[in-house]
Every structure is written in C-alpha cells, then in structure tokens.
Amino acid sequence: MSQQTTGTDDTTRGHVLVHDPTLRDGHHAVRHQLTTAQLRGYAEAADAAGVPVVEVGHGNGLGASSLQAGRARLSDDEMLSVVREALSNSRMGVFMLPGWGTMRDLRRAMAHGADVVRIGTHCTEADLAERHLGLLREAGVEAHGVLLMSHMASPAQLADQCARLVGYGAQGVGILDSAGHYLPADVSARIAAMRAAVDVPVMFHGHNNLGMAVANSVAAAEAGADILDACARGFGAGAGNTQLEVLVPVLERMGWRTGIDVYRLLDAADIAERELMPKPPTIDSVGIVSGLAGVFSGFKNRVLDVSGRQGVDPRDVFFELGRRQAVAGQEDLIVDVAFALKEEPAGAGRGTGRERRPQVYEELKGILVDDLQMRAEDVVPTAGREQVGLDSLAAVELATLLGDRYGVEIHDYELLEADTVADIADLVAERRAAAPGATAAAP
C-alpha cells in the first residue's frame, strides 16, 4: 500500500517533510548502546520506505558521549560511517548541542557526508548557535536551528528566537517538546507565532509523556509546520517520541503528502521493535510525572538509577528538577536533587512546596488566565511579570485572589519582587506548605 491509498480525505493540504531521529533520539532508551548491525539494519529499512531524513548519533548529539551524558558503544565517526553507507535515497541528519559538540565535531560530520545538521540550544539561548550555523552555511550544508525545552518559553519568545536563528543562517527552525509537556493548543499557538516570524521551514518534535505526541504533531501541521519528527515505535527517551508509523498514515488520511511508503514503513517499525529495543516505550507513571513537571524526558533512566541508589521517590526527583528548571545537559543536578531529598526530615516530602509546585503552577495559571484575563499562551514558567501583564494593580488583585483561595497571606509587593511566573508559583507553594495543617498534598 503506497501513500496514495492510505486516506479517505480527498483534500490535498500540501507536503509535510518527515525527519526520523530513531537512531539518534532513540539512543536515549538504550543508553546509547546500539551496534553497527542495528544501525545499518534500521537505516536500510527506513531508506527503503522513502523516509526523507534519517538522523543518527548519540542521544545528546555530536560529541556528547561522556560519563555525564552516557558513553556510547560507538564513536560518532563509526555511527555516521555505517549509516551513510546504508542510505541510498534518504538524507543523513545529525544533531549537535553547543557545549557537548564542537566546531571540530561539525567538520567531522560534514566529512562523513551529513546532509542536514541541526544545532540545538535551550529555548531562550539561540545566540549560542550563531558560530555553528555560520560554519555550516559557509560549507554549503543545510543547517537548521532548533529550540529545546520549548514549553518554558512563550510563543512570542520562541518567534523572536527563531528570527534570530534565521539571522544567523538557519535554513529551517523548530521547537522540541523535550519534556512531553504540551497539549495541542500549546503547540498551535507556538507554531503559528513562529510561522508568522520567519520565511523558512518550521519544525516540531514531540514527546509522548501525556499521550499527545501524534495529536500535537497534527496540530503543528495545521498551524503551518513544514517538518515533523517521529521515531519508529516512538523509540526514544522516557515515554517515547511521536510514533512514526502512526503519524504518517494519519497525515496521509488528513490530506498531507509525505512521500513515504506505508507498508515499507510498517516493516521498518517491525524491524525497530525486534532489533533495536528491549520493549517499545510505554507511558508509565514516571513518564507522566516527567511530562507534568516539564522535565527533559532523557533524564528518565538516570533519575531511576540515582533514585534507586539513594532510596528516594523518582517522582519527587522529577518535580524538584522541574522546580529548578533543569534542562538537557544538567544531568549532574539529578544526583544533587536525590541527595537533597534523602537528607530531608522524615515526612517532609508529601505536601511540601517542593511537591506542590507543579500543581500550584497550573492553579496559578488558571487564576491569571480565568480571573485576571491574561493570555494563556503568555503564561509560561519563564515569563516575566511584564510579559504576562502583572502590573501593580493586577498584583493587588492577585494577592487578594490567592488569599481567598488558599487562606495564605501574600502581599502585592512580594508578587512584584518575583522575576517570573515560576517564582510566583514557588512563593505560593512555600506559603501553602507553611500554613497550619499543610501535611498532605492539596486535592
């Protein structure tokens, strides 16, 4: 069955380019231990299915194999060489995070025939990609800039960062839902803002912590995304990525063209499940908590390991990492958090501000949007008071609402001293935890 026979909708919406990072992002799920035979087998199957771009590498990208991020079985050179040889039609993609990878790593990847190179940065740090994008453009290699942990920035912030990436030479821009935190409306608002800000292809990369990866990817396409990422069987960190062999027929049925042979894609997914992974990703309790807390899904294995050794609840670790706004590359924080939780007095975990913070943030967002009529897309953890419109009058009203709802005293001047929405949530959580009788999490 080819792509021309997958759908029931006669409407043609245009073309969506699918990138497949199974052999890169999927590496997180197996501690970066894929073999040359595994890489070759899947790359050949994806190539036969007509997948446009096959991305390969350490889960954290070029140059990331290390004690901190996990040592890969193979070197970057070995991985790129075997996949390059396996691809006849598909282009080979690579990913790099400045700080993990270097200009030298980029040059080596280009020497191995990388066709598409993505430079990733934290969602508010696009400037870190300037030199790397410049090098790629000078070399004539297709260069994209992508923003990680994008749920931590508003649509306007992401649009601004994408415009900067284009100014640095990016021929495509994108956002990663690194924590699997988004709902479709969140994606639509961000992709639409990015689409309006740049005239290059726009990409979305979803994770499935809350079971929304395919729906979020469809929302991205409907909002104007040109490129969607997806992995065979959702192979990837935590609860996995958008499931490739589900997304493609869904897109085709809705009228988008992908150019991918669905039967052969299903064969490739079967090979991936049989040859690459001990078991397909599942949405387990820890994965859900990771998504709710807004923490990078790639932390899952490390969190489980460290939590087990320290005898602490991994869910508590995730929520504390979320409170600290940990991002990819800060794996060392996992150990710090686990030690800190282990040292807490007995009974200090449940019902503390630490655990309540994600819940309090969602409740605070509801107050800001529903009661103070602030724009939902602007209310993100990293948003400043000015961005959401919390002036002195709004602070007085918010202090009153918080007092009425939670029975705690928070002054308007304290709210005005907070730098971000996350800081306000922390303040509310701390006051609630300190209130008399605060021994259990709020219902």
N, C-alpha and C positions, 0 to 999 in steps of 0.2 A: 504494500500500500504506500503510495507516494503522498507528498504533501497536498497534491491536487484532489485527493479523495478523502481527506480527513474531516471535512467540515460539513455543516448543514446550513451555514450562513453564506448567502451569495454575495454579501457586501465585501468589497476589497478595501481594506484600510491602508494598505501600503506594506512596506518591508520592515521587519524587525531583525536586526543582526544579533545572533546569539553567540555569546562567549562561554566557553566551557572550562572552568577552573578546577575540574575534578582532580587533576594531577598536581594542583598547587594547593588550593584551599582544603581539598580532601586529605591532604597530608597531615593536617592537624589531628584527624581522627585516629591515625595510626602512628602517632609520634614521629612522623617524618621518616618512616622506615620502608617505603616502597622500594622494590628491587628494579633492576633494569628490565627484567622479563615482564613485570607487572606494568611498568610504564609503557613499554613497547606494545604489549597486547591491547591495552585500552586505547592508546593513541591510534593504532591501526584501525580499531573498530570505529572510533569517532570520525576518523578521516573517511572511512567507507560510507558513513552515514551522511556525510556532507556538512558536518559541523564546521562553521566558518573559522573559528579561532579556538585552538586548544592551548590552554595555559599550563605551564609546568614550573615546578620549583619547590623549595622549602615552603611550608605553610606561611611563614612570615616574609617570604620573598628572597631575592638575591642577597647573598652574604649573611643570612640570618642563622645559619647553622652554628649553634653555640651551646654552652652549658645553660645559659639563661633561657633561651628560646627553644632548646632541644636540638641535639646533634642529629643531623640527617644521616641515613645509611650511605647515601651517595653524595658526592660533591655536586655543586652547581654545574660544573663542566660535564660531568657524567650524565646528569639528568637531561641537560639541554642537547647533548650529542645524541642520545638514544632516541629522544622524541623527534628531533629534527630529521633523523633518518627514517622514522616511521611515518612521517607525514608526506603525502604526495599532493594533496589538494588543499587541506586545511592550512591556515597560517599558524605559526607558533607564537604564543604570547608569553610574556614574563611580567613579573610584578616586583617592585622594589620600594622599600621604605627607607628614605634617607636616614642615616644613623645606623641602620643594620647594613644596608648596602652602600657601596661607594661608587665613584666615577669609574674606578677600575673594574668593578663588577659589571657595570653597564657596558663598558667596552668589550669585556669578555663575552657577554651575552650577545652583543651585536656580531662579534666574530663567529659565534656559533649559529648565526642565522636567525636571531629573534626578529620577527616581523612587526609585532606590536608590543610596545613597552608601556606599562602603567607605572606611574610614580604616585605613591600614596602618602598622604600626610593626615595628621589629625584635622578635624573638620574646620578648625579656625587657624590653621598654620600653613596655608597654601604657599606662602613665601619660601618655605623650606624646599620647595620643588623647583625653584627658578633655575638654578645652575644645571640641574639634571635634565630638565626639559630643554634647556638651551643646547646642551651637548647632543641630545638625541635629534633635535631639529637640524643642527649643523651636519650631522651624519646622514640625514635623509631617512631616518627611521620613524615610523608612525608612533607618535608619543601622545599619551593620554594622562591627564591628571585626575586623581580620584581622592575623595574625602572620606576618611574613616570616622566611625562613631558619630555619624551624621545626625542622629537623634538629639545630640547635645547642642545643636545649633538651629536657629530659626530659618524659615525659608529665605528671608531677606539676607541673613548672614551667609547662607550657602550660595545664593545667587552672586553675592559680592565676591566670595572666594573663587567661584567658578570663573567669573570675569577676570580675576587676577591670573588664574591658571592659563586662560587663553592668551592673556597678555604676555605670559612667559613662553608661549609657543605650543601649548597643548592643542592637539587637533581633535580632541574629544575630552569630555569631562564627565564625572559621575560621582555618585554617592553610594556608600556601603552602609547597610543596616547591620553594623558589626555585632550588635547585641541582640538582634531579632526583636526589637522593641516596638517597631512601627505597626500601625493599623493603616488600612488603605487611604483614609482621609489624610493622614500624616504624609504619606508618600505623594499623593496627588498635589498637595499644596507645595511641597518642595520641588518636585519635578517641574511643575508649571512655572514657578519662580525662576528656576534655572533656565528653562526653555526660553523664557522672555528675556533673559540677560545675556545669552550667548548665541552665536550662529554656527556652532559646531555640534556634532552628535553628543547626545546626553545619555548617560548610562545609569542603570540601577542594579544593585547587587543585594539580594535579600537573604536573610536567615530565617529559620522556621521555628524559633523558640515558642512562639504563640500560635503556631499552625497557620500563619498568614502569608507565607512566602509566595505562593503562586498568586493569591489574590492581590498581594502588594505589587507583584510584578505586572499583573494585568492593569492595575491602577496606574502604574508608572507608564505603561504603553499608552493608555488612554489619555494621560496628561502630556504626552509628547516625547517620551523616551524613545530613543532610536536603538539602543543596545541594552540587552538584558543578559545577566549572568545566570547560569544554572548548572548544577552538577548531577551526574548520573546517580540515581537513587538518593539524591540530596547529600551525597558524600561530603562531609565537612565537619567543622567544629561544632561541639555541643549537640543541639537538636538538628543540625544539618542545614544545608542551603536550600534554595529553590530547587525542586526536583525536575531535572531536565526533561525526562521522558514523559512527564505530565504537562509541563509548561508548553512545550512545542505543540502538541495536538490541541491544547486549549487555545493557544494563539491562532492556530490554523482554523479551528472551528469558528472563532470570532471574526475571521476575515483577514488576519495578518498573514503575510507570506514570510517563511523562514528559509526556504530552500533546502530543508533537511528531510531526508527520507525517514519516515516514522518507523517503518518496520526495522530498518537497519539501526535506527536509534534505540529501539527496544532491545535489539540484540546486544548493542553496546552496553546498555544498562544491565542486562543479564550478566555480561562478562564482568562488569564492575563489581556487581554484588558477589559473584562467585570468586573472583580473583583478587580484588583489592581490599575488601573489608571483612572483618570478623562477623559483623552484622550491620544491616542498614541503620542509619541514625533513627532514633526514636525521640519523641518529645517526653522526656522523663521529668520528674519533679525538679531536679536541679536545673535542667534546661529551661523550664518555665520560670523558675526564680531568677535565672540569669537574664532572661528577657525582661521580666518585670523590673529588675534592678538596673537595667540598662548597662550591663557589663559585657565586654567582649567575649563572644562565645568560645574563642580559642583558649580561654582560661580554664575550661571545664576540667580537663584531665589533671592539670596542675593543682587546681583547687581541691579536687577529690583526693589526690595523693597527700597533699600537705595537711588537709583537714583530718584525714585518717591517722596520720602520724601524730598529730597534736591532740586528737580526741575532741575536736570541736565540730559543730554542725556546719557542713558546707554551705547551707542556705544562709546562715549568719555571715559567713565569709563573703558570699556574693553581695549581700545587702550592704555590708561595710565597704566593700570595694566600690559599690555604686555610690555610696555617700562620699567617698574620697574621689569620685570621678576618675577612677583608674582607666587607662587606655592601653591599647595594644603596645607591647614593648615594656610594660611596667610589671612584668611577672614577679619581680622581687618583692612587690607590695603584698603578694599573696602570703608569703612567709611572715612578713611583718604583721599583717592582719590576724593570721592564725595565732601567732604568739600572743598578741594583744588580747584576743578573745579568751585564750587559755588562762591568762592571768586575771581575768575579771572575777570578782567575787561571785560565789555561787548564787544563782537566781538573778544575776544582773542582766541576763540576756533578754528573756522574754519581757516585752512591754517597755524596753528602754527606747530612748530616742533613736539609738542606732538601728534597732529593728524596725521601728515605726516609720523611719524617714521616707522610704518609697511610698508607703500608704499615705503619709501626710502630704507628700508632694502632689499626689493625684488629687487629694481632697483640696489642697490649696489651689491647684489649677482650676478645679471646679468653681471655687469661690471667685477667683479672679475673672473667669470667663462668664459664669452664670450671674453672679451678683454685681460685679463691677464692670461687666460688659467689655472685657478686654479680648483681643483677638486670640483665639485658641492657638493658631499657628505661631504666634509670637511668644507664647508662654512655654519656654523650654528651660531646663535647669541652668544653662549658662547665660540666659538672657539677663541683662541689667535692668535696673528699675526704669530707666528712661525708655528702654526699648519696649517694655510692656505698658508703659504709661502710668507708673505708680508715682504720682506727684504727692505733694504734702496733703492735699485734700483727700486723695484716694487712700493714703496711708492712715489717716484718721478713721475713714470708713472701714478699712480692712481690719484695723486694730479692734474696732467695735464688733465686727462680724466674728473675728476669732475668739473674742471674749465670750460672746453669746453662744457660740457653737461648742467651745471646748472648756469654758469655765476657767480660762487662764488669763493672766494679766500681761499683755504685751503692749508697750507704748508705741505711738506713731513714730517717735524719733528713733526707736530701735529698728523699726522697719526701714526707715530712711538711711540708716547706717549700713544696712545689708547691701552687698555689692550685686548679688544675683538672686534669682528666684530660688535656687538651691540653698543659698544662705538663709533665706526666709524660712524655707521648709525645715532646715536644721534648727533654727530658733524655735519654731513652733513645736517640733518634736522634743526638744530639750525641756521646754516648759511643761509639755504634757507629761513627760516622764517624771518630772519633779513634783507634779501635782499629787496631793494626798490620794492614796488608793490606786496609784498607777502601777499595778503589779502584773497586768496582763495586757496583751495587745488589744486595741480597740476593735470592736466587731466591724 
